[in-house]
Amino acid sequence: MIETRKKWTINEIEEIHGQPLLELVYQSATVFRKYHDPREIQVSALLSIKTGGCAEDCKYCSQSSFYETDTKAEPMMEIGQILEQAKKSRDQGASRFCLSTAWRQIPDTQMKNILEIVNSVSKLGMEVCATMGMLTRTQAQKLREAGLHTYNHNLDTGEKFYDKIVSTRTYQERLDTLNFAQEAGLNICSGGILGMGESKHDRMDMLRNLANLKKQPESVPINVLVPIEGTAMQKDPDFSFWDLLRTICTARILMPESNVRLSAGRNSLSAVEQSFCFFAGANSIFSGDKLLTTDNVLPDQDEELLSLLGLYKKYHSH
């Protein structure tokens, strides 16, 4: 049995990833069952509380100010609206509520407001996650003190391919943000996107960087590119379901204690494909009919599939 370890090499990861597919699925499913209850699914809800107008040029994102898309810059939502959405998500079975803002970094002028929102949502009995761009050490500490449970900051892809996707912040800046969050005592959620034209090696490099963090991520979202008209990546994603499955299995083996989350693009998967992912080691999803600005699986469809598979929602990570 493979145990959690401190340092993985790219050769070791590619050896795991390149196994015959059913052997890889078997190994992943075995590791999964050692560290998790395979009947449990952790459910998160994601709300964009400040949409559009972002100063980053991420080529896949409809919220970037660099592209002409249907997503327009909007002001911050009022705290009452945010709490209403959080309560609705809680009542639908979500244990975690993720707050998203389209910022390069939290502006100093908004920090007090963000801390109040985090504190208010945490009082609802939900784990609060935030994805708000880069963090300073001080911001990370203040968010932790306000009740933030987890900070999301995706690596997106491997280090060598990264500058083909984003030029307005560096890979090292992303790693620094993850380190600041961990130093403050926050859990981190970090993963990537498949189908952007990256190579298999790039995907494995991303997983290596995640698995070799000081502490492995509490959650690893695996996204599939959702092409959005007007962005630099409006063509269909360059990937297959089998690429996704291999990535999920490899992530599960490298990071056995993490929640591996089926994220953006899940609505492009059939019920059978989703089920295969759950069997192999994916144990987390986003609920709700929207993921920021893109469509997601409808809650009723999720309820039907989870019931069919005999899976139930896990209400807290710890």
Residue, then its C-alpha position, 0 to 999 in steps of 0.5 A: m500500500i502506498e503511504t503519504r510521503k514527503k517528496w514525489t519525483i516526476n518519474e514516480i508519478e508518471e509511472i503511477h499514471g501510466q499503469p494499465l488503466l484498470e490497474l490504476v483504478y484498482q490501486s486508486a480505489t484501494v487507497f481511497r478505501k483505506y483513508h475515506d468512507p467510500r459512501e461519503i461525498q463532501v458537498s461544497a457550494l460556490l458563490s461569486i460575491k464580486t463578479g467580473g472586472c478582474a485584472e488577471d489575464c487567465k486565458y480561460c476565464s470569463q471574468s478577466s477584464f482582458y476579454e469581451t465576454d457576457t460577464k460584466a463587472e459587478p459590485m460586491m454583493e450585500i452581506g444579506q444576499i450572501l447569507e441568504q444564499a449560504k443558508k439555501s446551500r446549507d439547507q440543500g446539504a452543502s457543508r462548505f460555502c465558498l466565497s469567490t471574488a474576481w480580484r488579483q488580491i483582496p484590496d485593503t479597502q475591502m478587507k474589513n467587509i470580507l472579514e465580516i462576511v467570513n465571520s457571518v457565514s461561519k456562524l451558520g455552522m458551515e465551513v467557509c472557503a474563500t478564493m480571492g486571488m493572492l494573499t499576503r501573510t497578514q491577510a491570511q492570518k486575519l482571515r483565519e482569525a475571522g473564521l475562514h476554514t479553507y483558502n482556494h488558490n489553484l495552480d491551474t497546470g504545471e510550471k512550464f506550461y503556466d505562462k501559456i495560460v497566465s502572464t499577470r502573476t507567476y507560478q511562484e506567486r501562486l505557491d507563495t499564497l498557498n504557503f502563507a495560507q498554510e502558515a496561518g493555519l488555514n486548510i488549502c484547496s488547490g488543483g487545476i484545469l484539464g483540456m487547455g492544451e497542456s501535455k500529460h507531463d504538465r498535468m503530472d507536474m501540477l500534481r507533483n507540486l501539490a503533493n509535495l507542499k509542506k502539507q498536502p491540500e485538504s481539497v484537490p479540485i480537478n476541473v475540465l476546461v469550460p470553453i467560454e465565448g470571448t476568452a482566449m480559450q473558447k474552443d472545445p477542451d483538448f481532453s478525454f474522459w480517460d485523461l480525467l479518470r487517470t488524473i483523478c486516480t493519480a491525485r488520489i494515490l499521491m494525496p490519499e487523505s485529500n478530498v478529490r473534487l469533481s469541479a468545473g465541467r462535471n455537467s459534461l460527464s454522464a452519470v456512468e462517468q461520474s460514478f466511475c470517478f466516485f468509485a476510483g476515488a473522487n469524493s467531493i463535488f460542487s452543488g448548485d446550478k452555477l459554478l461562478t459563471t458556468d453551468n453545473v449539474l442541477p441539484d435534483q440530478d445530483e440527488e438522484l445520482l447519489s441516491l442511486l449509488g447509495l452515497y450520502k453527503k458528508y457534513h463536515s471534513h473533520 
